[in-house]
Amino acid sequence: MKGQSKIGERINYKTEAGNLEVSISGKIPKWQEALLFFWVLAWSLCGIFIVQYLFGDWPRDQKLFLVVYLAFWAFFEYKAVHAWLWRKFGFESIIVKDGQLFLKNNILDKGKTIKYFTQNIKDFGWLSSNPKSFGNVYFKSFWLVGGETIGFVHLGQKVTFGMQLEEREAAKLIGLIRKHFKK
């Protein structure tokens, strides 16, 4: 973003003609990114290894076990690849423009933009949680995509964004976005 300002390491924003554009990077330190890549690689190799047994001469119940196992494996393969792609190439895009808020999770220019009218937004702010709870610690893990810290209610639907932000970064971002709601 040209003419941009920063909030912390991961949040870039720019204001232009009363509009606000915010980008929250999904980047993590290189050692964590490498660790995540090797996890994806090892998980993929394990799945490929198991697939070869699917074509062997096994009793029906053992083949059924392999199919069920591979279904679980495929789900976690998708989650691991998605997390790696998010951490390598992903970012959250937030745009406040003409009384509308646009949210998009972008990975390699893919993702769906969702539009919300600012006059219908209620309870906009920090999503508080117990910092020592298992769920809070788990969703701040670098191998997951999630851990949203900002939210609001739009026409009765809860909407969250701002993945794994520190409270001070989120507070600054909330203030910045609220300021642009009024324009």
C-alpha positions, 0 to 999 in steps of 0.5 A: 500500500502506497502512503501507508502507516503501521500499527505494530509489525503486521498491520498496515493501513492508509487513508485516502479521500475519507476511505480506510484500507487496512491489511493484516498480514498472516506472516510469522517468523521464518523459523515457524514458517519452516517448521510448518512447511516441514510438518505439511511435508511430513504429513503429506508423505505419511498420507501418500505412504498409507494410500499405497496400502489401499491398493493391496490385497487386504480384507474388506474391514482393513480397507474400510479402516484405511479409507476412514483413516485417509478421510481424517488424514485428508481433512488435516492435510487441508487444514495444514496446507491452508495454515501454511499458505495463510502464513506464507501468502495470506492477509486480512483486508479491511476496507471502510468506504461509503458507509460500508465495511468490507472484510476479506481473507486473502490467500494468493488473491483468492477469497470472498469479500463480504460487505457490511453496512456500518449503520447496521453494526453494533457492539464493535470492539475487542473480543475479550477472553481469558488469557489463560484458557486452553481455547485462547492459547490454542487459537493463538498457535502459529499452526492455526488460522483463527484466533480472531480478536475483533468483532461486531454484530451485524443484523443479528449475526456475529462477525469476527476478524483480526486474527491473533492480534495483541490487545494494544494493536487491536485497540488502535485498529478498533479506534481507527476503524470507528473513526472512519465509520462516522465519515 
